[in-house]
Amino acid sequence: MNQHEWKGRIPTTLIYCRRDDEILLMLRHKQPNKGLWVAPGGKIELSESPYECALRELREETGLRANHLHFRGLVTETSPRADWQWMLFIYLTTDFTGAVVPDDREGALRWWPIAQVYSGAARMPQADQIFVPHILDLDRPFYDARYVYDDALRLIEIHNMVGEL
């Protein structure tokens, strides 16, 4: 089994950095999501927790160090394709230090006004556009959902787990 696989799913983290009314996004230089704006993040190593992975990935991809993370969401993405089985542990930090130093292997970094992100000005994956408002608003409850894709990786169903039990 690949060190990143977890019973067929690939466990990953996303970490949104928020300062005032802006969030830090990365323009991906490689797949998945090449050419789209996403949060920094990456695959969880066998020796680390999702929280530890989020801290590591943020430091590696941006140069920033989070002092505190809020665990804001868990999204499972499934499809008929074996290569599209993801479990996303999604974090938010508003308490971080350091200067942004991009990892050019991963992508270019930019602070985006949240209003522009919500309006679609930052071209993001469809799933991210759906869950980002839930993640960024600390007054909203924890976001737990399952997203279902078809063979062409088009989002065809969303199952919001909050309130469905």
N, CA, C and O atoms as a DFTB+ gen file, in Angstrom:
660 C
 N C O
     1  1       0.840      -1.182       0.000
     2  2       0.000       0.000       0.000
     3  2       0.882       1.241       0.000
     4  3       1.845       1.318       0.763
     5  1       0.565       2.199      -0.836
     6  2       1.252       3.490      -0.871
     7  2       1.137       4.147       0.493
     8  3       0.111       4.021       1.163
     9  1       2.191       4.852       0.910
    10  2       2.182       5.454       2.238
    11  2       1.092       6.505       2.403
    12  3       0.752       6.857       3.532
    13  1       0.527       7.021       1.294
    14  2      -0.510       8.042       1.387
    15  2      -1.918       7.458       1.306
    16  3      -2.892       8.180       1.522
    17  1      -2.044       6.182       1.005
    18  2      -3.356       5.590       0.849
    19  2      -3.886       5.103       2.181
    20  3      -3.135       4.651       3.045
    21  1      -5.182       5.205       2.324
    22  2      -5.836       4.799       3.555
    23  2      -7.114       4.084       3.155
    24  3      -8.152       4.712       2.952
    25  1      -7.029       2.751       3.043
    26  2      -8.144       1.921       2.607
    27  2      -8.752       2.453       1.313
    28  3      -9.971       2.568       1.187
    29  1      -7.883       2.778       0.350
    30  2      -8.339       3.254      -0.944
    31  2      -8.520       4.754      -1.038
    32  3      -8.603       5.298      -2.139
    33  1      -8.581       5.428       0.085
    34  2      -8.718       6.883       0.081
    35  2      -7.355       7.521       0.288
    36  3      -6.473       6.940       0.921
    37  1      -7.195       8.712      -0.247
    38  2      -5.950       9.457      -0.071
    39  2      -6.215      10.557       0.956
    40  3      -6.900      11.534       0.650
    41  1      -5.680      10.410       2.171
    42  2      -5.917      11.439       3.197
    43  2      -5.019      12.649       2.967
    44  3      -3.802      12.524       2.833
    45  1      -5.641      13.815       2.926
    46  2      -4.919      15.057       2.664
    47  2      -5.423      16.160       3.590
    48  3      -6.463      16.040       4.236
    49  1      -4.645      17.234       3.625
    50  2      -5.065      18.415       4.375
    51  2      -5.125      19.618       3.451
    52  3      -4.418      19.692       2.446
    53  1      -5.975      20.544       3.812
    54  2      -6.010      21.876       3.222
    55  2      -5.948      22.844       4.390
    56  3      -6.553      22.596       5.432
    57  1      -5.229      23.938       4.230
    58  2      -5.156      24.920       5.299
    59  2      -5.327      26.317       4.720
    60  3      -4.522      26.788       3.917
    61  1      -6.389      26.955       5.151
    62  2      -6.687      28.317       4.731
    63  2      -6.120      29.285       5.755
    64  3      -6.387      29.167       6.950
    65  1      -5.331      30.247       5.275
    66  2      -4.794      31.319       6.106
    67  2      -5.639      32.552       5.859
    68  3      -5.793      33.004       4.724
    69  1      -6.181      33.085       6.938
    70  2      -7.013      34.285       6.813
    71  2      -6.375      35.428       7.584
    72  3      -6.032      35.292       8.758
    73  1      -6.221      36.570       6.896
    74  2      -5.812      37.799       7.570
    75  2      -6.817      38.866       7.170
    76  3      -7.010      39.150       5.987
    77  1      -7.443      39.441       8.161
    78  2      -8.502      40.420       7.919
    79  2      -9.507      39.838       6.929
    80  3     -10.119      38.806       7.204
    81  1      -9.680      40.488       5.789
    82  2     -10.661      40.016       4.809
    83  2     -10.008      39.399       3.585
    84  3     -10.514      39.526       2.470
    85  1      -8.867      38.722       3.800
    86  2      -8.153      38.066       2.701
    87  2      -7.792      36.638       3.098
    88  3      -7.625      36.320       4.276
    89  1      -7.675      35.781       2.071
    90  2      -7.152      34.439       2.293
    91  2      -6.020      34.181       1.307
    92  3      -5.994      34.723       0.202
    93  1      -5.085      33.334       1.739
    94  2      -3.934      32.975       0.920
    95  2      -4.284      31.745       0.087
    96  3      -4.681      30.711       0.625
    97  1      -4.133      31.867      -1.223
    98  2      -4.391      30.754      -2.133
    99  2      -3.176      30.521      -3.019
   100  3      -2.343      31.405      -3.216
   101  1      -3.103      29.308      -3.543
   102  2      -1.999      28.901      -4.401
   103  2      -2.528      28.540      -5.782
   104  3      -3.496      27.790      -5.910
   105  1      -1.885      29.078      -6.814
   106  2      -2.200      28.695      -8.192
   107  2      -1.383      27.450      -8.498
   108  3      -0.168      27.529      -8.682
   109  1      -2.052      26.294      -8.553
   110  2      -1.365      25.005      -8.684
   111  2      -0.603      24.905      -9.997
   112  3      -1.114      25.254     -11.061
   113  1       0.648      24.413      -9.896
   114  2       1.482      24.182     -11.079
   115  2       1.440      22.728     -11.533
   116  3       1.997      22.385     -12.576
   117  1       0.774      21.864     -10.746
   118  2       0.718      20.454     -11.120
   119  2      -0.633      19.864     -10.726
   120  3      -1.424      20.492     -10.022
   121  1      -0.874      18.651     -11.195
   122  2      -2.131      17.957     -10.900
   123  2      -2.113      17.426      -9.472
   124  3      -1.025      17.162      -8.959
   125  1      -3.231      17.255      -8.809
   126  2      -4.556      17.618      -9.300
   127  2      -4.787      19.129      -9.197
   128  3      -4.069      19.829      -8.483
   129  1      -5.761      19.603      -9.894
   130  2      -6.176      21.009      -9.869
   131  2      -5.162      21.972     -10.477
   132  3      -5.084      23.133     -10.074
   133  1      -4.389      21.491     -11.442
   134  2      -3.422      22.360     -12.128
   135  2      -4.150      23.560     -12.736
   136  3      -5.185      23.410     -13.386
   137  1      -3.588      24.762     -12.512
   138  2      -4.152      25.982     -13.060
   139  2      -5.299      26.575     -12.258
   140  3      -5.880      27.581     -12.664
   141  1      -5.633      25.969     -11.127
   142  2      -6.709      26.473     -10.277
   143  2      -6.131      26.995      -8.958
   144  3      -5.042      26.600      -8.541
   145  1      -6.881      27.888      -8.318
   146  2      -6.488      28.444      -7.025
   147  2      -7.014      27.549      -5.915
   148  3      -8.211      27.270      -5.847
   149  1      -6.119      27.101      -5.050
   150  2      -6.474      26.204      -3.949
   151  2      -5.749      26.644      -2.670
   152  3      -4.833      27.465      -2.706
   153  1      -6.176      26.088      -1.568
   154  2      -5.470      26.311      -0.306
   155  2      -4.193      25.475      -0.299
   156  3      -4.147      24.417      -0.926
   157  1      -3.155      25.937       0.403
   158  2      -1.984      25.079       0.595
   159  2      -2.418      23.790       1.298
   160  3      -3.433      23.762       1.995
   161  1      -1.650      22.743       1.108
   162  2      -1.970      21.475       1.760
   163  2      -1.273      20.334       1.061
   164  3      -0.486      20.538       0.137
   165  1      -1.570      19.126       1.513
   166  2      -0.940      17.969       0.891
   167  2      -1.302      16.679       1.591
   168  3      -2.138      16.639       2.494
   169  1      -0.646      15.633       1.146
   170  2      -0.922      14.285       1.636
   171  2      -0.347      14.068       3.030
   172  3       0.739      14.541       3.365
   173  1      -1.119      13.334       3.830
   174  2      -0.722      13.028       5.202
   175  2       0.249      11.858       5.192
   176  3      -0.038      10.808       4.617
   177  1       1.397      12.042       5.828
   178  2       2.380      10.964       5.954
   179  2       1.922       9.983       7.031
   180  3       1.167      10.354       7.930
   181  1       2.377       8.732       6.942
   182  2       1.982       7.713       7.922
   183  2       2.364       8.081       9.348
   184  3       1.693       7.673      10.296
   185  1       3.432       8.847       9.504
   186  2       3.937       9.168      10.840
   187  2       3.313      10.419      11.445
   188  3       3.735      10.844      12.521
   189  1       2.314      11.028      10.785
   190  2       1.776      12.279      11.304
   191  2       0.250      12.282      11.340
   192  3      -0.414      11.523      10.634
   193  1      -0.276      13.152      12.177
   194  2      -1.722      13.361      12.250
   195  2      -2.121      14.384      11.191
   196  3      -1.256      15.065      10.640
   197  1      -3.413      14.505      10.898
   198  2      -3.833      15.548       9.968
   199  2      -3.396      16.948      10.434
   200  3      -2.978      17.766       9.614
   201  1      -3.489      17.222      11.717
   202  2      -3.082      18.524      12.266
   203  2      -1.600      18.773      11.996
   204  3      -1.214      19.852      11.546
   205  1      -0.771      17.756      12.278
   206  2       0.674      17.893      12.032
   207  2       0.965      18.090      10.544
   208  3       1.850      18.863      10.176
   209  1       0.223      17.390       9.701
   210  2       0.404      17.538       8.254
   211  2       0.067      18.952       7.818
   212  3       0.802      19.549       7.032
   213  1      -1.032      19.494       8.316
   214  2      -1.420      20.859       7.939
   215  2      -0.333      21.852       8.335
   216  3       0.006      22.741       7.554
   217  1       0.211      21.710       9.529
   218  2       1.294      22.600       9.970
   219  2       2.506      22.480       9.049
   220  3       3.083      23.487       8.638
   221  1       2.890      21.231       8.725
   222  2       4.057      20.980       7.877
   223  2       3.850      21.525       6.468
   224  3       4.714      22.214       5.927
   225  1       2.711      21.214       5.888
   226  2       2.442      21.656       4.514
   227  2       2.388      23.179       4.419
   228  3       2.880      23.757       3.450
   229  1       1.799      23.824       5.407
   230  2       1.755      25.285       5.390
   231  2       3.166      25.857       5.409
   232  3       3.483      26.773       4.650
   233  1       3.998      25.318       6.270
   234  2       5.393      25.793       6.370
   235  2       6.161      25.531       5.077
   236  3       6.869      26.410       4.585
   237  1       6.021      24.320       4.525
   238  2       6.749      23.957       3.308
   239  2       6.293      24.761       2.093
   240  3       7.121      25.180       1.285
   241  1       4.990      24.980       1.955
   242  2       4.464      25.597       0.743
   243  2       4.380      27.118       0.796
   244  3       4.297      27.773      -0.243
   245  1       4.402      27.692       2.027
   246  2       4.226      29.144       2.126
   247  2       5.299      29.844       2.961
   248  3       5.472      31.057       2.837
   249  1       6.020      29.109       3.804
   250  2       6.960      29.729       4.725
   251  2       6.304      30.214       6.010
   252  3       6.998      30.671       6.918
   253  1       4.973      30.121       6.105
   254  2       4.262      30.582       7.297
   255  2       4.195      29.484       8.351
   256  3       4.207      28.294       8.034
   257  1       4.125      29.903       9.597
   258  2       3.968      28.982      10.727
   259  2       2.679      29.313      11.464
   260  3       2.512      30.415      11.987
   261  1       1.782      28.352      11.498
   262  2       0.511      28.559      12.203
   263  2       0.727      28.342      13.696
   264  3       1.341      27.358      14.110
   265  1       0.219      29.264      14.493
   266  2       0.274      29.120      15.942
   267  2      -0.930      28.357      16.470
   268  3      -0.885      27.759      17.546
   269  1      -1.995      28.389      15.701
   270  2      -3.224      27.678      16.085
   271  2      -4.005      27.351      14.819
   272  3      -4.084      28.164      13.898
   273  1      -4.575      26.162      14.783
   274  2      -5.427      25.745      13.668
   275  2      -6.827      25.434      14.187
   276  3      -6.992      24.866      15.267
   277  1      -7.822      25.814      13.407
   278  2      -9.204      25.416      13.670
   279  2      -9.535      24.301      12.686
   280  3      -9.430      24.495      11.475
   281  1      -9.935      23.131      13.196
   282  2     -10.379      22.041      12.321
   283  2     -11.800      22.386      11.911
   284  3     -12.709      22.341      12.740
   285  1     -12.009      22.732      10.633
   286  2     -13.274      23.297      10.184
   287  2     -14.097      22.377       9.284
   288  3     -15.300      22.584       9.124
   289  1     -13.457      21.362       8.695
   290  2     -14.248      20.533       7.809
   291  2     -13.598      19.216       7.461
   292  3     -12.378      19.066       7.514
   293  1     -14.445      18.263       7.102
   294  2     -14.013      16.951       6.630
   295  2     -14.858      16.636       5.402
   296  3     -16.077      16.491       5.493
   297  1     -14.196      16.531       4.254
   298  2     -14.898      16.259       3.003
   299  2     -14.329      14.984       2.398
   300  3     -13.118      14.854       2.220
   301  1     -15.204      14.058       2.088
   302  2     -14.836      12.822       1.401
   303  2     -15.259      12.970      -0.054
   304  3     -16.407      13.304      -0.348
   305  1     -14.319      12.719      -0.958
   306  2     -14.620      12.785      -2.386
   307  2     -14.488      11.392      -2.973
   308  3     -13.457      10.736      -2.824
   309  1     -15.560      10.940      -3.653
   310  2     -15.558       9.614      -4.255
   311  2     -15.925       9.714      -5.731
   312  3     -16.596      10.651      -6.163
   313  1     -15.467       8.723      -6.491
   314  2     -15.805       8.627      -7.904
   315  2     -15.611       7.174      -8.328
   316  3     -15.074       6.374      -7.562
   317  1     -16.040       6.826      -9.538
   318  2     -15.772       5.487     -10.046
   319  2     -14.285       5.254     -10.303
   320  3     -13.853       4.110     -10.439
   321  1     -13.502       6.329     -10.368
   322  2     -12.071       6.225     -10.668
   323  2     -11.275       5.941      -9.399
   324  3     -11.495       6.569      -8.364
   325  1     -10.356       4.996      -9.487
   326  2      -9.515       4.639      -8.343
   327  2      -8.596       5.780      -7.918
   328  3      -8.203       5.858      -6.754
   329  1      -8.251       6.665      -8.853
   330  2      -7.333       7.763      -8.528
   331  2      -8.053       8.990      -7.969
   332  3      -7.413      10.014      -7.733
   333  1      -9.358       8.911      -7.754
   334  2     -10.087      10.064      -7.210
   335  2     -10.918       9.629      -6.014
   336  3     -12.149       9.624      -6.052
   337  1     -10.216       9.268      -4.960
   338  2     -10.807       8.851      -3.696
   339  2     -10.088       9.627      -2.590
   340  3      -9.049       9.184      -2.100
   341  1     -10.623      10.761      -2.203
   342  2      -9.928      11.671      -1.296
   343  2     -10.658      11.821       0.029
   344  3     -11.884      11.729       0.093
   345  1      -9.902      12.049       1.065
   346  2     -10.449      12.464       2.351
   347  2      -9.712      13.747       2.719
   348  3      -8.507      13.725       2.967
   349  1     -10.444      14.874       2.756
   350  2      -9.859      16.189       2.973
   351  2     -10.116      16.663       4.402
   352  3     -11.264      16.860       4.801
   353  1      -9.054      16.842       5.159
   354  2      -9.123      17.425       6.493
   355  2      -8.827      18.916       6.300
   356  3      -7.725      19.287       5.896
   357  1      -9.812      19.764       6.589
   358  2      -9.708      21.173       6.210
   359  2      -9.577      22.049       7.454
   360  3     -10.389      21.983       8.378
   361  1      -8.527      22.871       7.446
   362  2      -8.203      23.728       8.589
   363  2      -8.226      25.195       8.184
   364  3      -8.117      25.550       7.011
   365  1      -8.373      26.036       9.215
   366  2      -8.295      27.481       9.066
   367  2      -7.367      28.015      10.144
   368  3      -7.439      27.593      11.298
   369  1      -6.501      28.937       9.771
   370  2      -5.699      29.646      10.764
   371  2      -5.856      31.140      10.553
   372  3      -5.864      31.628       9.422
   373  1      -5.980      31.853      11.654
   374  2      -5.960      33.315      11.649
   375  2      -4.794      33.797      12.503
   376  3      -4.572      34.999      12.655
   377  1      -4.056      32.845      13.055
   378  2      -2.948      33.132      13.966
   379  2      -1.692      32.453      13.419
   380  3      -1.454      31.270      13.663
   381  1      -0.892      33.223      12.673
   382  2       0.306      32.659      12.050
   383  2       1.390      33.724      12.008
   384  3       1.123      34.918      12.144
   385  1       2.629      33.256      11.815
   386  2       3.773      34.165      11.757
   387  2       4.616      33.835      10.534
   388  3       4.470      32.784       9.911
   389  1       5.511      34.780      10.211
   390  2       6.437      34.567       9.112
   391  2       6.062      35.383       7.891
   392  3       5.029      36.052       7.844
   393  1       6.929      35.303       6.918
   394  2       6.712      35.969       5.637
   395  2       6.423      34.910       4.580
   396  3       6.976      33.811       4.630
   397  1       5.564      35.238       3.631
   398  2       5.218      34.295       2.564
   399  2       6.429      34.084       1.663
   400  3       6.967      35.022       1.074
   401  1       6.840      32.819       1.576
   402  2       7.933      32.399       0.696
   403  2       7.402      31.209      -0.088
   404  3       7.345      30.101       0.444
   405  1       7.009      31.415      -1.349
   406  2       6.383      30.329      -2.098
   407  2       7.344      29.199      -2.438
   408  3       8.546      29.406      -2.607
   409  1       6.787      28.010      -2.533
   410  2       7.492      26.839      -3.047
   411  2       7.099      26.741      -4.518
   412  3       6.028      26.222      -4.835
   413  1       7.938      27.225      -5.410
   414  2       7.578      27.317      -6.826
   415  2       7.290      25.966      -7.469
   416  3       6.675      25.913      -8.535
   417  1       7.719      24.877      -6.845
   418  2       7.384      23.560      -7.393
   419  2       5.886      23.311      -7.279
   420  3       5.300      22.629      -8.120
   421  1       5.263      23.867      -6.233
   422  2       3.841      23.641      -5.994
   423  2       2.960      24.653      -6.723
   424  3       1.996      24.280      -7.391
   425  1       3.304      25.958      -6.589
   426  2       2.482      26.971      -7.228
   427  2       2.752      28.363      -6.709
   428  3       3.458      28.551      -5.719
   429  1       2.179      29.338      -7.393
   430  2       2.316      30.746      -7.024
   431  2       1.308      31.076      -5.931
   432  3       0.193      30.554      -5.926
   433  1       1.706      31.949      -5.001
   434  2       0.835      32.329      -3.889
   435  2       0.316      33.748      -4.077
   436  3       0.998      34.613      -4.628
   437  1      -0.904      33.963      -3.608
   438  2      -1.501      35.291      -3.668
   439  2      -2.537      35.443      -2.561
   440  3      -3.299      34.518      -2.279
   441  1      -2.557      36.618      -1.935
   442  2      -3.620      36.963      -0.990
   443  2      -4.814      37.455      -1.804
   444  3      -4.691      38.396      -2.588
   445  1      -5.964      36.818      -1.615
   446  2      -7.186      37.163      -2.329
   447  2      -8.194      37.778      -1.362
   448  3      -8.393      37.248      -0.269
   449  1      -8.839      38.895      -1.743
   450  2      -9.962      39.388      -0.945
   451  2     -11.057      38.312      -0.914
   452  3     -11.401      37.741      -1.949
   453  1     -11.585      38.051       0.249
   454  2     -12.591      36.995       0.389
   455  2     -13.797      37.267      -0.505
   456  3     -14.365      36.337      -1.078
   457  1     -14.185      38.517      -0.628
   458  2     -15.328      38.854      -1.489
   459  2     -15.071      38.411      -2.934
   460  3     -15.990      37.950      -3.611
   461  1     -13.838      38.545      -3.405
   462  2     -13.518      38.102      -4.768
   463  2     -13.531      36.583      -4.876
   464  3     -13.919      36.033      -5.907
   465  1     -13.111      35.913      -3.824
   466  2     -13.158      34.445      -3.819
   467  2     -14.610      33.989      -3.893
   468  3     -14.946      33.100      -4.676
   469  1     -15.467      34.595      -3.082
   470  2     -16.885      34.225      -3.090
   471  2     -17.549      34.533      -4.432
   472  3     -18.465      33.822      -4.845
   473  1     -17.095      35.589      -5.118
   474  2     -17.701      35.976      -6.395
   475  2     -17.230      35.108      -7.561
   476  3     -17.786      35.184      -8.657
   477  1     -16.197      34.274      -7.324
   478  2     -15.684      33.410      -8.378
   479  2     -14.504      33.989      -9.138
   480  3     -14.047      33.390     -10.111
   481  1     -13.998      35.154      -8.712
   482  2     -12.857      35.769      -9.400
   483  2     -11.614      34.889      -9.328
   484  3     -10.823      34.848     -10.270
   485  1     -11.445      34.196      -8.224
   486  2     -10.352      33.219      -8.101
   487  2     -10.896      31.905      -8.637
   488  3     -11.795      31.318      -8.033
   489  1     -10.374      31.438      -9.747
   490  2     -10.866      30.198     -10.371
   491  2     -10.434      29.014      -9.517
   492  3      -9.268      28.619      -9.527
   493  1     -11.395      28.447      -8.773
   494  2     -11.136      27.350      -7.836
   495  2     -11.847      26.087      -8.300
   496  3     -12.759      26.150      -9.125
   497  1     -11.427      24.932      -7.767
   498  2     -12.205      23.715      -8.037
   499  2     -13.645      23.907      -7.538
   500  3     -13.884      24.606      -6.554
   501  1     -14.581      23.284      -8.226
   502  2     -15.991      23.437      -7.873
   503  2     -16.258      23.080      -6.415
   504  3     -16.992      23.791      -5.729
   505  1     -15.678      22.004      -5.943
   506  2     -15.901      21.591      -4.558
   507  2     -15.430      22.666      -3.580
   508  3     -16.127      22.968      -2.610
   509  1     -14.253      23.244      -3.827
   510  2     -13.717      24.269      -2.944
   511  2     -14.644      25.477      -2.887
   512  3     -14.843      26.054      -1.818
   513  1     -15.209      25.863      -4.022
   514  2     -16.130      26.997      -4.051
   515  2     -17.333      26.735      -3.149
   516  3     -17.884      27.663      -2.558
   517  1     -17.734      25.485      -3.046
   518  2     -18.888      25.130      -2.222
   519  2     -18.530      25.149      -0.737
   520  3     -19.278      25.705       0.067
   521  1     -17.398      24.552      -0.360
   522  2     -17.119      24.450       1.075
   523  2     -16.391      25.640       1.683
   524  3     -16.439      25.815       2.901
   525  1     -15.715      26.471       0.881
   526  2     -14.933      27.579       1.434
   527  2     -15.749      28.497       2.347
   528  3     -15.256      28.840       3.422
   529  1     -16.968      28.916       1.987
   530  2     -17.710      29.787       2.903
   531  2     -17.953      29.150       4.280
   532  3     -17.982      29.849       5.293
   533  1     -18.124      27.841       4.309
   534  2     -18.326      27.137       5.583
   535  2     -17.039      27.124       6.410
   536  3     -17.081      27.237       7.635
   537  1     -15.908      26.986       5.737
   538  2     -14.619      26.879       6.414
   539  2     -14.187      28.223       6.986
   540  3     -13.685      28.288       8.108
   541  1     -14.376      29.282       6.229
   542  2     -13.864      30.597       6.632
   543  2     -14.677      31.267       7.727
   544  3     -14.159      32.134       8.431
   545  1     -15.925      30.891       7.886
   546  2     -16.804      31.537       8.864
   547  2     -16.827      30.718      10.158
   548  3     -17.469      29.671      10.229
   549  1     -16.119      31.210      11.174
   550  2     -16.031      30.483      12.445
   551  2     -17.354      30.416      13.193
   552  3     -17.479      29.656      14.153
   553  1     -18.343      31.196      12.773
   554  2     -19.668      31.128      13.400
   555  2     -20.517      29.998      12.823
   556  3     -21.558      29.650      13.381
   557  1     -20.073      29.430      11.712
   558  2     -20.794      28.303      11.126
   559  2     -20.346      27.011      11.791
   560  3     -19.235      26.936      12.317
   561  1     -21.210      25.985      11.771
   562  2     -20.803      24.707      12.370
   563  2     -19.739      23.999      11.525
   564  3     -19.490      24.364      10.376
   565  1     -19.131      22.996      12.116
   566  2     -18.174      22.138      11.432
   567  2     -18.823      21.610      10.152
   568  3     -19.991      21.221      10.159
   569  1     -18.064      21.597       9.056
   570  2     -18.587      21.157       7.765
   571  2     -18.165      19.721       7.503
   572  3     -16.973      19.413       7.491
   573  1     -19.140      18.841       7.294
   574  2     -18.882      17.427       7.038
   575  2     -19.735      17.019       5.848
   576  3     -20.963      17.085       5.908
   577  1     -19.086      16.598       4.765
   578  2     -19.842      16.273       3.563
   579  2     -19.135      15.200       2.753
   580  3     -17.938      14.957       2.908
   581  1     -19.917      14.561       1.878
   582  2     -19.382      13.620       0.907
   583  2     -19.767      14.128      -0.468
   584  3     -20.941      14.368      -0.750
   585  1     -18.749      14.292      -1.332
   586  2     -18.957      14.759      -2.696
   587  2     -18.753      13.571      -3.624
   588  3     -17.779      12.830      -3.489
   589  1     -19.667      13.391      -4.558
   590  2     -19.625      12.275      -5.496
   591  2     -19.388      12.836      -6.898
   592  3     -20.065      13.766      -7.336
   593  1     -18.408      12.247      -7.591
   594  2     -18.035      12.656      -8.942
   595  2     -18.325      11.525      -9.917
   596  3     -18.394      10.359      -9.527
   597  1     -18.496      11.878     -11.191
   598  2     -18.641      10.859     -12.225
   599  2     -17.261      10.520     -12.803
   600  3     -16.245      11.010     -12.310
   601  1     -17.225       9.681     -13.846
   602  2     -15.956       9.260     -14.462
   603  2     -15.129      10.419     -15.000
   604  3     -13.901      10.343     -15.039
   605  1     -15.799      11.493     -15.417
   606  2     -15.117      12.668     -15.976
   607  2     -14.759      13.685     -14.884
   608  3     -14.336      14.802     -15.181
   609  1     -14.932      13.289     -13.634
   610  2     -14.651      14.127     -12.465
   611  2     -15.512      15.387     -12.413
   612  3     -15.063      16.457     -12.003
   613  1     -16.774      15.221     -12.846
   614  2     -17.768      16.277     -12.667
   615  2     -18.508      15.985     -11.365
   616  3     -18.928      14.854     -11.119
   617  1     -18.661      16.994     -10.552
   618  2     -19.378      16.839      -9.286
   619  2     -20.853      16.625      -9.585
   620  3     -21.493      17.463     -10.220
   621  1     -21.396      15.485      -9.120
   622  2     -22.787      15.161      -9.438
   623  2     -23.692      15.087      -8.209
   624  3     -24.913      15.180      -8.335
   625  1     -23.102      14.919      -7.017
   626  2     -23.913      14.843      -5.798
   627  2     -23.125      15.416      -4.627
   628  3     -21.901      15.309      -4.565
   629  1     -23.862      16.029      -3.697
   630  2     -23.280      16.491      -2.437
   631  2     -24.168      15.973      -1.317
   632  3     -25.380      16.192      -1.317
   633  1     -23.561      15.293      -0.378
   634  2     -24.271      14.811       0.802
   635  2     -23.701      15.549       2.002
   636  3     -22.596      15.254       2.455
   637  1     -24.459      16.508       2.512
   638  2     -24.037      17.253       3.690
   639  2     -24.387      16.420       4.914
   640  3     -25.562      16.162       5.174
   641  1     -23.389      16.002       5.657
   642  2     -23.603      15.090       6.767
   643  2     -24.153      15.768       8.022
   644  3     -24.691      15.096       8.902
   645  1     -24.024      17.076       8.109
   646  2     -24.552      17.789       9.275
   647  2     -26.079      17.741       9.208
   648  3     -26.681      18.185       8.231
   649  1     -26.678      17.214      10.229
   650  2     -28.119      17.141      10.288
   651  2     -28.725      15.951       9.569
   652  3     -29.948      15.816       9.539
   653  1     -27.894      15.069       8.978
   654  2     -28.434      13.914       8.256
   655  2     -28.437      12.628       9.077
   656  3     -28.904      11.592       8.604
   657  1     -27.930      12.688      10.279
   658  2     -27.873      11.458      11.088
   659  2     -29.221      11.080      11.611
   660  3     -29.354      10.074      12.308
